[in-house]
């Protein structure tokens, strides 16, 4: 696996590789890699002849400096995992390389970046759109892979790609879960053993809610039950919502014509986690 | 010259041409072409083996619906001029082709899109950044050509390209002027013969101001003189400013270390015109 810390040499490498490879896949990450990331690498390898992974803990998408500070960083393990997974190239720039000009551009996605994560993490999605635009222009991939766990992020990036006519295909890979149901996340590394058990409440409430709604319970009732379940586990819920999968408009209930998704965020100890589940 | 109204066929054509041409130049326009545009086409032809021109009157960058409505449109003449100028491909999509998804994205350039044109045309530069991003992704040019007449636009597009790492080179071509000094602009087509004479006040005041500042007059004094000169010609000045060429911060006076530019906007009859002049 080739490793690049600078944009210039990466672009030179890719220019050459492009003549040899029919398609290039990009897996943008913030490192501290887990099986969820490796599933994205595999998905890219299955479709593209060359797979590039990027590792960059993007300051622009952290609204909370403490969260940025505490974000897990495991570069040596990441390199080993990617190499074993058959990733062809790794781009791991530092902040100076990624933000060479003093930045002034902000993105506004209207409703889409004001609700759910947007409400609790102001500026987060502008930072995501910024770094994703940079990575897309640097790597110029044919396909880019994101995880369903960050559902709203995928919707934001989809909107970016569609509305700005980026010439690439986005792929959303299903959330990879621990046997306990806990969605894999780099932030899980910050959980104690007890907290990791507590954190399974995310998957348990989502599963419960999905089934209850299917059984005809109102979302109002479900949300109140979920709130109690989280309180009982000492998990501080930030939101638990039912939304339109397409535009993330909040829904009061499911309907046969609108594909819906359950989304939630909350704190387990000092660690903020998110999860979601599609309604069929 | 090949003419495309749809994105798909243009991209297919360019994919094929890219294998035959070492570089592609793009000249984005809103049509009603004049010699200023043709100078951009020539600049592109001098450096690139393939030149693409786009003609699209972009609704997203018009804050004033009447201005959009009255914007000159001369497609047949444009096609003839481009063909004669040796342009290789023309992209002239309609609104539906360019805005296929319902748009929600807005760009914010901080200070840079709030001053000068930004103050009088709120939302204008977000619309410019949007359509330029689209065109860059559709055409994927090696170089893109813009006129100095829209100085602030060039600064905005430069910021966009640098900050989002677009993989292309921007070229700013000097303003083309009538023998009278009037900067060529598609909007000049809306001027009566008398108004066209009045409009030369833009060039006359810029030349006067540049010389007066060189002679040691304060910008405060110069601005007051310019205001009187415009009033005498019945031209309604919107702004007349001295700014840092790089960040467009307004300046009170020139200094040897800060390259500066004079920028102005005003109404001649019902037509809003802009012009600018670099201080050496």
HADDOCK unambig.tbl for C-alpha pairs under 7 A between the chains (distance, minus, plus):
assign (segid A and resid 101 and name CA) (segid B and resid 163 and name CA) 6.31 0.50 0.50
assign (segid A and resid 103 and name CA) (segid B and resid 163 and name CA) 6.45 0.50 0.50
assign (segid A and resid 104 and name CA) (segid B and resid 109 and name CA) 5.47 0.50 0.50
assign (segid A and resid 104 and name CA) (segid B and resid 110 and name CA) 5.75 0.50 0.50
assign (segid A and resid 105 and name CA) (segid B and resid 107 and name CA) 6.82 0.50 0.50
assign (segid A and resid 105 and name CA) (segid B and resid 108 and name CA) 5.49 0.50 0.50
assign (segid A and resid 105 and name CA) (segid B and resid 109 and name CA) 4.68 0.50 0.50
assign (segid A and resid 105 and name CA) (segid B and resid 110 and name CA) 6.77 0.50 0.50
assign (segid A and resid 106 and name CA) (segid B and resid 107 and name CA) 5.94 0.50 0.50
assign (segid A and resid 106 and name CA) (segid B and resid 108 and name CA) 4.94 0.50 0.50
assign (segid A and resid 106 and name CA) (segid B and resid 109 and name CA) 6.60 0.50 0.50
assign (segid A and resid 107 and name CA) (segid B and resid 105 and name CA) 6.81 0.50 0.50
assign (segid A and resid 107 and name CA) (segid B and resid 106 and name CA) 5.95 0.50 0.50
assign (segid A and resid 107 and name CA) (segid B and resid 107 and name CA) 4.99 0.50 0.50
assign (segid A and resid 107 and name CA) (segid B and resid 108 and name CA) 6.28 0.50 0.50
assign (segid A and resid 108 and name CA) (segid B and resid 105 and name CA) 5.49 0.50 0.50
assign (segid A and resid 108 and name CA) (segid B and resid 106 and name CA) 4.94 0.50 0.50
assign (segid A and resid 108 and name CA) (segid B and resid 107 and name CA) 6.28 0.50 0.50
assign (segid A and resid 109 and name CA) (segid B and resid 104 and name CA) 5.47 0.50 0.50
assign (segid A and resid 109 and name CA) (segid B and resid 105 and name CA) 4.68 0.50 0.50
assign (segid A and resid 109 and name CA) (segid B and resid 106 and name CA) 6.61 0.50 0.50
assign (segid A and resid 110 and name CA) (segid B and resid 104 and name CA) 5.72 0.50 0.50
assign (segid A and resid 110 and name CA) (segid B and resid 105 and name CA) 6.77 0.50 0.50
assign (segid A and resid 130 and name CA) (segid B and resid 164 and name CA) 6.68 0.50 0.50
assign (segid A and resid 133 and name CA) (segid B and resid 164 and name CA) 5.85 0.50 0.50
assign (segid A and resid 134 and name CA) (segid B and resid 164 and name CA) 4.76 0.50 0.50
assign (segid A and resid 134 and name CA) (segid B and resid 165 and name CA) 5.24 0.50 0.50
assign (segid A and resid 137 and name CA) (segid B and resid 165 and name CA) 5.84 0.50 0.50
assign (segid A and resid 137 and name CA) (segid B and resid 166 and name CA) 5.38 0.50 0.50
assign (segid A and resid 137 and name CA) (segid B and resid 167 and name CA) 6.20 0.50 0.50
assign (segid A and resid 138 and name CA) (segid B and resid 165 and name CA) 6.56 0.50 0.50
assign (segid A and resid 163 and name CA) (segid B and resid 101 and name CA) 6.30 0.50 0.50
assign (segid A and resid 163 and name CA) (segid B and resid 103 and name CA) 6.45 0.50 0.50
assign (segid A and resid 164 and name CA) (segid B and resid 130 and name CA) 6.69 0.50 0.50
assign (segid A and resid 164 and name CA) (segid B and resid 133 and name CA) 5.84 0.50 0.50
assign (segid A and resid 164 and name CA) (segid B and resid 134 and name CA) 4.76 0.50 0.50
assign (segid A and resid 165 and name CA) (segid B and resid 134 and name CA) 5.24 0.50 0.50
assign (segid A and resid 165 and name CA) (segid B and resid 137 and name CA) 5.83 0.50 0.50
assign (segid A and resid 165 and name CA) (segid B and resid 138 and name CA) 6.54 0.50 0.50
assign (segid A and resid 166 and name CA) (segid B and resid 137 and name CA) 5.37 0.50 0.50
assign (segid A and resid 167 and name CA) (segid B and resid 137 and name CA) 6.21 0.50 0.50
